[in-house]
C-alpha cells in the first residue's frame, strides 16, 4: 500500500489494525505482519486458499477494504509489484 505525499501519515499501528479488521470479514487470512513507513506500508499476509491466484485476490481485497474503511488511509493506493 502506498501513501501519496499529500495524504497525512497515520498514527502508529493504524495500518495493522485496519488490515486485521478487514481480514476478519474474510475467510482465509491467518497472519498479518506489517511494516509502515512515511511512504506507505509493506507486509506479509498468510492465507488459506486453494491456489496462488485466489490467495493474491484475497490479499488485494483485504487491503482494498482496509483502505476504503479507514479514514486515516484516505487516498492510499493498493499497489501490486
N, C-alpha and C positions, 0 to 999 in steps of 0.2 A: 504494500500500500504506500502511496506517495502523497506527501503533504505539499500542496502548492505553496509557493513563497508567501502569497497573500493570506493564507489560512493561519489562524493562531496555533501556537504549539499547545497541545492539550496537556493536562496535568499528568504526572507520572502514574502509570497504571491504567489510564483511560482506555488505551487500545486493547490491552489484555482483557480488561473487564468487558468491553464491548464485544470482542470476539467470543469470549466464553458464553456470554448471554445469547449471542446469535447462534452459537453452536448448540446450545441447549434446545433449540427449536427444531433441530435436525437429528436424525438417527445416523450414527457413523463416527462423528468426531470423538476421539478417545483422549487426546492430549494436545494442548496448545502451548507453545513456547514462543514468546515474542521479544524482540529487541527493538525498542523505539529509539528514534533519534530526531533531531530537528528536521531532517529530510523526510521522515516517514517511519515506516516500520517494516521489519523483515522477520520472518519466523518460520516455524515448523508446525504443521498440524498432522497428527497421526489419525488416520481414519480407517474405518472398516468399510470396504467397498469391494464389489465383485471384479473390478478391473481398473486400470490406471485412469482411463477417461472419466469414469464415474467418480473416482476419488478427486480428480482435478476439478470437475464440475462442482462437487460438494464443497471443496475448499473455496472456490470462487464465490459460490452462493453465500457461504458463511461470511466471507469478507465483505461482500456487497451489502448484506443485511446489516452488518456491524456499522458500516459507513452510513447507510441510509437511516439507521435508527439512533444514531448518536450525534446530538447537536455539536459536540466538540470536534467532530470529524467532518463537518460540513465542508464540501469542496475537495475532500481527499479522493484519490483515484485508486482503483483496484487495478494494478498492472501485473502483467504476466511476462516474465523474462523469456 
